[in-house]
Amino acid sequence: MEVDVSTIIGYVMKFNYALPYNASYLTDSYVRYDRSISPGVEVDGDDEPNPDYQGVARALTRWEIYEILESALGDSRSGKACLLRAICEASASPFDGVHGLASQLVHLLLTPSTTSEAFRTDFDRVYHAAEIMGRRGIDSCDTIFPECEESPLDYFTEVHERFG
């Protein structure tokens, strides 16, 4: 029995704003928080505000985003291999700019050389290596990363030959 399978891929931009609930919210008053979701912020139990904390959440680094993508793409071994294969294929056949914002964002995400962030560990250098291997066309990306059976890019992209 053959079953038709379809995949729906979309993107959502979500913004959260803290809306004022009364006029006192607009003044710069002292507020004590018992818990914090921001990393590195400790609540020490006294009622004095921490002058070191600026109230700005830390942004995710590219390497943390890659770690999240690896876990979304599969188990620890194939998830990393599939992300590396996607980086390799994206640099072997770069996205052109005519497909709008989505293609530019995917290109930016899958091009590790576009960041100036320092590596967390030496293992993060493998992303740059995958990009370089794809750009140089040393070997096909599917043979370099055989643990990844299907390319993640095949779900939403096609490779076309350019003429003239």
The 8 nearest C-alpha neighbors of each residue, nearest first, counted from 0:
[[1, 2, 3, 4, 5, 6, 149, 7],
 [0, 2, 3, 4, 5, 6, 7, 154],
 [1, 3, 4, 0, 5, 6, 7, 154],
 [4, 2, 5, 1, 0, 6, 7, 154],
 [5, 3, 2, 6, 1, 7, 154, 0],
 [6, 4, 7, 3, 2, 8, 154, 155],
 [5, 7, 8, 4, 154, 155, 9, 3],
 [8, 6, 9, 5, 154, 155, 4, 10],
 [7, 9, 6, 10, 155, 154, 5, 11],
 [10, 8, 7, 11, 6, 101, 155, 12],
 [9, 11, 12, 8, 101, 13, 7, 104],
 [12, 10, 13, 9, 14, 8, 101, 104],
 [11, 13, 14, 10, 15, 9, 101, 104],
 [14, 12, 11, 15, 10, 16, 9, 17],
 [13, 15, 16, 12, 11, 17, 18, 10],
 [16, 14, 13, 17, 18, 12, 19, 56],
 [15, 17, 18, 14, 19, 13, 20, 12],
 [16, 18, 19, 15, 20, 24, 14, 25],
 [17, 19, 16, 20, 24, 15, 21, 25],
 [20, 18, 21, 24, 17, 25, 22, 23],
 [19, 21, 18, 24, 22, 23, 17, 25],
 [20, 22, 19, 23, 24, 25, 18, 26],
 [23, 21, 24, 25, 20, 19, 26, 18],
 [24, 22, 25, 26, 21, 28, 20, 19],
 [23, 25, 22, 26, 19, 21, 20, 27],
 [26, 24, 23, 22, 27, 19, 21, 28],
 [27, 25, 23, 24, 28, 22, 29, 21],
 [28, 26, 25, 29, 24, 23, 30, 22],
 [27, 29, 26, 30, 24, 23, 25, 31],
 [30, 28, 31, 27, 48, 47, 26, 46],
 [29, 31, 28, 32, 48, 27, 46, 47],
 [32, 30, 33, 29, 46, 48, 47, 34],
 [31, 33, 34, 30, 35, 42, 48, 46],
 [34, 32, 31, 42, 35, 44, 43, 41],
 [35, 33, 32, 42, 36, 41, 40, 31],
 [34, 36, 37, 40, 33, 32, 41, 42],
 [35, 37, 38, 34, 40, 56, 39, 41],
 [36, 38, 35, 56, 40, 39, 57, 55],
 [39, 37, 40, 36, 57, 35, 56, 41],
 [38, 40, 41, 37, 36, 35, 52, 57],
 [41, 39, 38, 37, 35, 42, 52, 36],
 [40, 42, 43, 39, 35, 34, 38, 49],
 [43, 41, 44, 33, 40, 34, 35, 32],
 [42, 44, 45, 41, 46, 33, 49, 47],
 [43, 45, 42, 46, 33, 47, 41, 31],
 [46, 44, 47, 43, 42, 48, 31, 49],
 [45, 47, 48, 44, 31, 43, 49, 30],
 [48, 46, 45, 49, 31, 44, 50, 29],
 [47, 49, 50, 46, 31, 29, 30, 45],
 [48, 50, 51, 52, 47, 53, 42, 41],
 [51, 49, 52, 48, 53, 47, 54, 40],
 [52, 50, 49, 53, 48, 54, 40, 41],
 [51, 53, 50, 54, 49, 40, 55, 48],
 [52, 54, 55, 51, 50, 56, 49, 40],
 [55, 53, 52, 56, 37, 51, 57, 40],
 [56, 54, 53, 57, 52, 37, 58, 40],
 [55, 57, 37, 58, 54, 38, 53, 36],
 [56, 58, 55, 59, 37, 38, 60, 54],
 [59, 57, 56, 60, 55, 61, 63, 37],
 [60, 58, 63, 57, 61, 64, 62, 56],
 [59, 61, 63, 62, 64, 58, 116, 65],
 [60, 62, 64, 63, 65, 59, 114, 116],
 [61, 63, 65, 60, 64, 66, 123, 119],
 [64, 62, 66, 60, 65, 61, 59, 67],
 [65, 63, 61, 67, 66, 62, 68, 60],
 [64, 66, 68, 62, 63, 67, 69, 61],
 [65, 67, 63, 69, 64, 68, 62, 70],
 [68, 66, 64, 70, 65, 69, 71, 63],
 [69, 67, 71, 65, 70, 66, 72, 64],
 [70, 68, 78, 79, 66, 72, 71, 67],
 [69, 71, 67, 68, 72, 73, 78, 74],
 [72, 70, 68, 69, 73, 67, 78, 74],
 [73, 71, 78, 69, 70, 68, 81, 74],
 [74, 72, 78, 70, 71, 77, 69, 75],
 [73, 75, 78, 76, 77, 70, 72, 69],
 [76, 74, 78, 77, 79, 73, 70, 69],
 [77, 75, 78, 74, 79, 80, 146, 73],
 [76, 78, 80, 147, 79, 146, 74, 73],
 [79, 77, 73, 69, 72, 81, 74, 80],
 [78, 80, 69, 82, 81, 77, 76, 83],
 [79, 81, 77, 83, 78, 82, 147, 144],
 [82, 80, 147, 84, 78, 83, 79, 77],
 [81, 83, 85, 79, 84, 80, 69, 86],
 [84, 82, 80, 86, 81, 85, 129, 87],
 [83, 85, 81, 87, 82, 86, 140, 80],
 [84, 86, 82, 88, 83, 87, 89, 152],
 [87, 85, 109, 83, 89, 84, 88, 130],
 [86, 88, 133, 130, 129, 84, 90, 85],
 [89, 87, 91, 85, 90, 86, 133, 84],
 [90, 88, 93, 86, 92, 87, 91, 85],
 [89, 91, 134, 93, 133, 87, 88, 92],
 [90, 92, 133, 134, 88, 89, 93, 87],
 [93, 91, 89, 90, 88, 94, 158, 134],
 [94, 92, 89, 90, 91, 95, 106, 88],
 [95, 93, 106, 102, 96, 92, 89, 103],
 [94, 96, 97, 93, 98, 102, 103, 106],
 [95, 97, 98, 99, 103, 94, 102, 100],
 [96, 98, 99, 95, 102, 94, 100, 103],
 [99, 97, 96, 102, 95, 100, 101, 103],
 [100, 98, 97, 101, 102, 96, 103, 95],
 [99, 101, 103, 102, 104, 98, 96, 105],
 [100, 102, 104, 103, 99, 105, 98, 106],
 [103, 101, 105, 104, 100, 98, 99, 106],
 [102, 104, 106, 100, 101, 105, 107, 96],
 [103, 105, 107, 101, 106, 102, 108, 100],
 [104, 106, 108, 102, 107, 103, 109, 101],
 [107, 105, 103, 109, 104, 108, 102, 110],
 [106, 108, 104, 110, 105, 109, 103, 113],
 [107, 109, 105, 106, 110, 104, 111, 61],
 [110, 108, 86, 106, 107, 105, 111, 89],
 [109, 111, 107, 112, 108, 113, 106, 86],
 [112, 110, 113, 127, 114, 109, 126, 108],
 [111, 113, 114, 110, 127, 115, 130, 126],
 [114, 112, 111, 110, 115, 107, 108, 109],
 [115, 113, 116, 112, 111, 61, 110, 117],
 [114, 116, 117, 113, 112, 111, 118, 61],
 [117, 115, 114, 118, 60, 61, 62, 119],
 [116, 118, 119, 115, 114, 120, 60, 62],
 [117, 119, 120, 123, 116, 121, 124, 62],
 [120, 118, 117, 123, 121, 62, 122, 116],
 [121, 119, 122, 118, 123, 124, 117, 62],
 [120, 122, 123, 124, 118, 119, 125, 117],
 [121, 123, 120, 124, 125, 119, 118, 126],
 [124, 122, 121, 125, 120, 118, 126, 119],
 [125, 123, 126, 122, 127, 121, 128, 118],
 [124, 126, 128, 123, 127, 122, 129, 83],
 [127, 125, 129, 124, 128, 123, 83, 130],
 [128, 126, 130, 124, 125, 129, 111, 131],
 [127, 129, 125, 131, 126, 130, 132, 124],
 [130, 128, 87, 132, 126, 127, 131, 83],
 [129, 131, 87, 127, 133, 128, 132, 90],
 [130, 132, 134, 128, 133, 129, 135, 127],
 [133, 131, 129, 135, 130, 134, 137, 136],
 [132, 134, 87, 91, 136, 90, 130, 131],
 [133, 135, 91, 90, 131, 136, 132, 130],
 [136, 134, 132, 137, 133, 131, 91, 138],
 [135, 137, 133, 138, 134, 132, 91, 139],
 [138, 136, 135, 132, 139, 133, 134, 140],
 [139, 137, 136, 140, 143, 142, 132, 133],
 [140, 138, 141, 142, 143, 136, 137, 133],
 [139, 141, 143, 142, 84, 87, 144, 88],
 [140, 142, 144, 143, 139, 145, 84, 147],
 [143, 141, 145, 140, 144, 139, 138, 146],
 [142, 144, 140, 141, 145, 139, 138, 84],
 [143, 145, 141, 142, 146, 80, 147, 84],
 [144, 146, 147, 142, 141, 143, 148, 80],
 [147, 145, 77, 144, 148, 80, 76, 81],
 [148, 146, 81, 145, 77, 80, 149, 144],
 [147, 149, 146, 145, 150, 141, 81, 77],
 [150, 148, 147, 151, 153, 81, 141, 152],
 [149, 151, 152, 153, 85, 81, 148, 84],
 [152, 150, 153, 154, 85, 149, 81, 82],
 [151, 153, 150, 154, 156, 155, 85, 88],
 [154, 152, 156, 150, 151, 155, 157, 149],
 [155, 153, 152, 151, 156, 150, 6, 8],
 [154, 156, 153, 152, 157, 8, 151, 6],
 [157, 155, 153, 152, 154, 158, 151, 94],
 [156, 158, 159, 153, 155, 152, 154, 92],
 [157, 159, 160, 156, 92, 153, 94, 93],
 [160, 158, 157, 161, 92, 162, 156, 94],
 [161, 159, 162, 158, 92, 163, 157, 93],
 [162, 160, 159, 163, 158, 92, 95, 93],
 [161, 163, 160, 159, 158, 95, 92, 93],
 [162, 161, 160, 159, 95, 158, 92, 97]]
